[in-house]
Amino acid sequence: MTDFSFPEYNGHTNQATWNVMLWIENEEWSYNQLRMFVIRNHDKPAFTHRLRNFILRYIRETRDVDTGCYADIKGYANAYGKRVNYAIKRIDFEAIAANLLTEYAYEQAS
């Protein structure tokens, strides 16, 4: 049985994480929303939890059965006979948070 938890998928911890970040970072609106989120929340407690809620809201708000992030997540889960939650549970929010905070710190230092 195949799983979404393959190590290092296109620079991310797994395929589900890569897919979500691919959508968020490649659409101008969502990329700008993510950058603003990091600027506003980088120093707040529970950053990862806040980020998780941000990403889940993005997935929910862009829900389209034929296109978009939700459709990709659903397609991956369906390919393995699973529901969407199967893929969502494999998104590595901690790794995303660590990467975003590292990028933010680097930008601030430059």
Residue, then its C-alpha position, 0 to 999 in steps of 0.5 A: m500500500t502506498d502512503f503520502s509519507f515518502p521522505e523528501y518529495n520535491g524538497h518537502t517532507n511528503q507529497a501532501t505537504w508539497n501539493v498544498m504548498l505548491w498551490i499556495e505559493n504559485e497563486e499570487w493571491s494565496y502567496n500574498q496572503l501567506r506572506m502577510f500571515v507570516i509577518r503578522n504571526h511569526d512571533k506569536p505563540a502557537f504559530t504552527h497551530r495558527l498556520r494549520n488553521f490558515i492552510l485548512r481554511y485555504i483548502r476549504e475556501t478554494r474547494d472545487v471538485d475539478t480544479g485547485c488544491y482541494a481537488d488535488i488532495k481529493g484525487y491523491a486520497n481517492a487514488y489510494g482508496k482513502r478520504v480527503n482527511y487521509a491526505i490532510k492528516r499527512i500535511d506536515f504543518e510543523a515542517i511548513a512552519a519551520n520553513l516559513l519562519t526560517e525564510y522570514a528570519y533570512e529576509q529580516a536579516s538581509 
